[in-house]
Amino acid sequence: MFNLVNVAHAQTASKVLKDNPSLGGLLGKITDTIVNPVLSVLFVLAFFIFVWGIFGMILSQDDSEKRNNGKRSILWGTIGMVVMLSAYGIIRLIAGTLNVPDPFL
């Protein structure tokens, strides 16, 4: 009678891949809708941790404990950015190997 709950219906693969019905098209869609946004958000988060560490070191020159926390933030932010850039490279390598259109263009 009354529909109080919104229901999300899953799309079939043929509807999602109507323009490019291949494995490359499916991988391209997954990369565009899931992988790229997640990697971008994680990269920005790592960058903000890096910048936070720099500000922490600059603003607390007298306190050695806060300076060490800033150094750790810089280290982990740098590691996070390197991991995210490596993930982009690995995805491009796999896409090139499988002849998938470039997922980042």
N, C-alpha and C positions, 0 to 999 in steps of 0.2 A: 504494500500500500504506500507507505512513505519510505523513501530511501534516505536514512539519516547518516549512513556511512558511505563515504566515497570509496569506490573500488577501482584499483588500478589493474588493468588487464595487460598482460605481457604481449608484446608483438611477436609475430612469427618471424623466422629468419627471412622468409621471402619478402615481407614488408620492409624489413630493415635494409636488406641488400637488393632492393629492386633496381638500383642504378648500376651496381657492380656485383653480380651474384657469383662471388668466388671467395676462396679462403683469404686472399689478399684484401678483398673488400671488407670481410668480417674483421680481420686484424686491424685494418685501417679505422673502422668504426670504433672498435674497442680502444684503440690508442687515442683517437680523437676525444672520446667521451669520458674515459676513465683515467687512463695512464697520464696523459698530458696535464690535466688539471691537478692530479695528485702530486706529480713531480714538481710542478710549478709552485704549489703551496708549500711543499716541503723545502724547496730551495729558498723561497722567501723567508720561511721560518729560520732556516740555518743562517741566512744573511743577517736577520735581525738579532740572532744570538751572537753572531760575530761582532756586530756593531755595538750591542749591549756590553760585550766584554771590553771593547775599546774604550767606551765611555766609563766603564767601571774602573779600568786602569788609570785613566786620566784624572778622574774625579777623586780617587782615593790614593794619592801618592804617598801619604803618610802611613796608612794602615797596610801592613804586609799581607794580612789574611784576605782583605778585599782585593788587593792586587793579584794574589794567587787565584782568587775566584774569577777575576777578569781574564787572567791568562788561560784558565781552563775553559772559559766561555769562548775565547778566541780560538783555542785549539779545536773544540768540538764543533764550533760553527764552520771552521775551515774543513774539517773532516766531513761534515754534512754536505757542504757545497761540492766537495770533490766527489762524494758518493752520488749526488744527484746528477752532476755532469757526466759521470761514468755511466749512469743508467741511461741518460739520453744517448750516449755513444753506443752502448750495447743495443738499444732499441733500433737505432739507425743501421747498425751492422746486421742485425737479424732481418730487418726490413729489406735491406739491400740483397741479402742472401736469398730471401724468399721471393724476390721481385715484387715486393709490395710497394706501392707509391709512397714517396717520402712522407712519413707521418707528421713532420714538423713544418711543412710548407703550407 
